């Protein structure tokens, strides 16, 4: 196997800061700009949820029943630092582990 993809985003499966970023050919694409979030997960969630409400869309990992428990998820993952996340990533990749150590 040449490529293995892991999702190591606790709480959210994915995030983008622009769901309709204009592309040169007139189409749109998903886009992420870290400076727009400023390390505030609540701000990011509110931003993405504003799109889902405005356009009546639901995204994988952003289902309303999951978002209803968002504060609980934030609290559960509060002890997970960037260092712990990287350590877990290295464990998964280097050992071929099939489960995460978080939390």
GIKA-V227277 format. One record per helix or strand of 3 or more residues. SS is the DSSP state (hx for helix, st for strand). FROM is the first residue (numbers start at 0). LEN is the number of residues. If there is no record, write none. Layout:
ss=SS from=FROM len=LEN
ss=SS from=FROM len=LEN
This chain:
ss=st from=17 len=5
ss=st from=27 len=4
ss=hx from=33 len=3
ss=hx from=40 len=14
ss=hx from=63 len=4
ss=hx from=69 len=8
ss=hx from=81 len=14
